């Protein structure tokens, strides 16, 4: 069994197909998944999807792209939303200086609020970071000295220095279909250095379909392509890789009930 640690089942590209996507994923050997909240206005839809499926959990957060427009979001608000029984993480949050859809200061302010929510709830913090390695490392390390929390560097494409810093904080690193791309040698290098017990996999669907499906609309059922690529990279069997990454998911997202999988 595999676990997809980052899906966007509410995305408009899926046209309300979430139930069918979950069914196809299960048929492909993907037994559980975490569906992500990108904006609080989408949270009711995200919650409803998770509530319909015992092996789907969700997060609570606001993507950095929307930081300029959500300056009224508070730590207490995120904490309250995170009391939902299926809410197992804070995020997706972070810094994105590549697209710069929001000003850097707005992104930093919003990230700080999410970090505080993770510190107070004890839930993992799902982090999006792009072209912001230095600022991200500084914010994570500074906050961690005040009160520990566990970062998950999602869909990792950043540098080795930030990766090692996140791991030093007890964090995890998740790899998407990008790791299968021909020109993603730097991402594969990070996957090699990531300890096996700190590694997660994700589709980040509907985006970033892995080879050999690159260019298609991505979905959780495609996760095995990522696992099959990474297992030999880590020099272990596909079965061992599946077992370890699933264990990692339930260790990190400890609020998620592994018993929901049955068996």
VENTA-V212630 format. One record per helix or strand of 2 or more residues. SS is the DSSP state (hx for helix, st for strand). FROM is the first residue (numbers start at 1). LEN is the number of residues. Records with the same first field share a line. If there is no record, write none. Layout:
BEGIN
SS = FROM-LEN ; FROM-LEN
END
This chain:
BEGIN
st = 2-6 ; 30-6 ; 56-5 ; 87-10 ; 124-7 ; 151-3 ; 172-4 ; 199-3
hx = 12-3 ; 18-10 ; 40-13 ; 64-6 ; 75-7 ; 104-18 ; 133-14 ; 160-9 ; 177-4 ; 185-9 ; 196-3 ; 220-14 ; 238-15 ; 258-4
END
